[in-house]
């Protein structure tokens, strides 16, 4: 009977040691997982910041694109004004040449 109790006691102590070893292994695994979660959280924070920056940049590019579109839409009107001014300038230049020629001619008697 005493031998049986001793065997039971040893078996119980072995089970306790095995459970303690398993607990240590699980605790180490938990520490590794917690480190991984911490790293993933940090990556998530970085990714959110990157996304925010990318959205801001995209918004700025869209705004710039709309400004360019507005300028392109105004270009034909500006081009017509340019052609009209060039035409007027040519007319004025021609008139100036005529007047210069008239001034240069000897007076008619």
C-alpha atoms as one frame of an Amber mdcrd trajectory, in Angstrom:
protein
   0.000   0.000   0.000   2.824   2.339   0.932   4.596   1.421  -2.308   1.415
   2.218  -4.226   1.163   5.608  -2.507   4.800   6.368  -3.288   4.270   5.470
  -6.940   1.160   7.625  -7.054   3.083  10.435  -5.389   5.959  10.173  -7.913
   3.519   9.961 -10.811   1.725  13.026  -9.464   5.018  14.937  -9.097   5.994
  13.987 -12.659   2.661  15.225 -13.933   3.145  18.481 -12.030   6.637  18.891
 -13.517   5.298  18.173 -17.016   2.487  20.662 -16.531   4.924  23.265 -15.206
   7.219  22.698 -18.208   4.229  23.006 -20.538   3.164  26.201 -18.742   6.661
  27.686 -19.181   6.594  26.802 -22.872   3.119  28.349 -23.249   4.230  31.483
 -21.398   7.235  31.824 -23.720   4.946  31.334 -26.701   2.621  33.986 -25.282
   5.521  36.461 -24.945   6.480  35.815 -28.576   2.856  36.318 -29.684   2.572
  39.523 -27.634   5.743  40.839 -29.290   4.285  39.963 -32.672   1.030  41.741
 -31.827   3.001  44.805 -30.704   4.983  44.807 -33.957   1.795  44.387 -36.005
   0.162  47.259 -34.132   3.174  49.457 -34.877   2.995  48.436 -38.537  -0.713
  49.260 -38.514  -0.048  52.720 -37.098   2.610  53.312 -39.765   0.284  52.089
 -42.506  -2.523  54.367 -41.301  -0.119  57.317 -41.373   1.071  56.325 -44.868
  -2.526  56.024 -46.049  -3.371  59.424 -44.616  -0.373  60.947 -46.380  -1.297
  59.215 -49.651  -4.893  60.463 -49.425  -3.693  64.009 -48.784  -1.312  63.793
 -51.728  -4.056  62.383 -53.968  -6.389  65.212 -52.938  -3.708  67.793 -53.708
  -3.074  66.183 -57.101  -6.801  66.226 -57.882  -6.991  69.887 -56.943  -3.978
  70.655 -59.129  -5.530  68.638 -61.966  -8.779  70.631 -61.718  -6.797  73.875
 -61.803  -4.992  72.714 -64.936  -8.310  71.744 -66.543  -9.687  75.218 -65.829
  -6.622  76.794 -67.399  -6.947  74.553 -70.440 -10.607  75.501 -70.801  -9.644
  79.205 -70.706  -6.836  78.740 -73.231  -8.948  79.069 -76.425 -10.366  82.397
 -75.237  -6.896  83.658 -74.360  -5.606  82.431 -77.702  -8.353  84.344 -79.565
  -7.502  87.473 -77.581  -3.845  86.966 -78.480  -4.624  86.681 -82.189  -6.824
  89.795 -82.039  -4.066  91.765 -80.304  -1.458  90.554 -82.809  -3.734  91.645
 -85.650  -4.236  95.078 -84.074  -0.502  95.374 -83.500   0.179  94.562 -87.152
  -2.376  97.178 -88.230  -0.798  99.779 -85.941   2.663  98.822 -87.176   1.524
  99.239 -90.789  -0.048 102.607 -89.992   3.173 103.667 -88.239   5.188 102.751
 -91.343   2.798 104.741 -93.535   3.057 107.772 -91.289   6.832 107.441 -91.110
   6.985 107.302 -94.902   4.788 110.368 -95.198   6.999 112.317 -92.820  10.125
 111.276 -94.710   8.836 112.440 -98.121   9.747 115.906 -99.248   6.835 118.288
 -99.112   4.696 118.472-102.231   4.798 121.953-103.963
